[in-house]
Amino acid sequence: AGLPPVPGVPTFNRIDLGLSWRPKSQWTLGVWGQNLQSDQHLEFVKDFFGGAPAEIPRSVSFKLMWQSATESR
């Protein structure tokens, strides 16, 4: 069940992809891409003052995570 259409914001499809790797039990490395099929798209963004259409750009993020020995059990 998706959200109803917002006037002025066309329907779009979005591709997000992520990959993570654990080289050691306490370390995790990850890379994530969002909105990979287009440079940007129009999307409805709700903020403190209500909401408005906004251009959402393609993005890539990296993550490096360390867990202590007691957390990784």
URKA-V767245 format. One record per residue. SS is DSSP state (hx for helix, st for strand, lp for the rest). OMEGA is omega in whole degrees, -180 to 180 (* if undefined). D_CENTER is the distance of its C-alpha to the mean C-alpha in whole Angstrom. Layout:
# URKA-V767245
[[SS OMEGA D_CENTER] [SS OMEGA D_CENTER]]
This chain:
# URKA-V767245
[[lp 180 20] [lp 178 18] [lp 177 18] [lp 180 21] [lp 178 21] [lp 180 21] [lp 179 24] [lp 179 23] [lp -178 19] [lp 176 20] [lp -180 18] [lp 170 15] [lp -176 14] [lp 177 10] [lp 174 10] [lp -178 7] [st 179 9] [st 179 9] [st 175 12] [st -176 14] [st 178 18] [st -180 21] [st 175 23] [st -174 25] [lp -177 25] [lp -176 24] [st 174 21] [st 175 18] [st -179 16] [st 173 13] [st -175 11] [st 176 7] [st 179 7] [st 179 5] [lp -172 8] [lp -175 10] [lp 180 13] [lp 180 14] [lp 179 14] [st 176 13] [st 179 14] [st -178 15] [st 177 14] [st -178 15] [st 178 14] [st 178 16] [st -177 17] [lp -176 21] [lp -179 23] [st 179 22] [st -180 19] [st 174 19] [st 179 18] [st 176 16] [st 179 14] [st -176 11] [st 170 11] [lp 179 9] [st 176 8] [st 178 9] [st 180 9] [st -179 11] [st 173 12] [st -176 16] [st 176 17] [st 176 21] [lp 177 23] [lp -177 26] [lp -180 29] [lp 179 29] [lp -175 25] [lp 179 25] [lp * 28]]
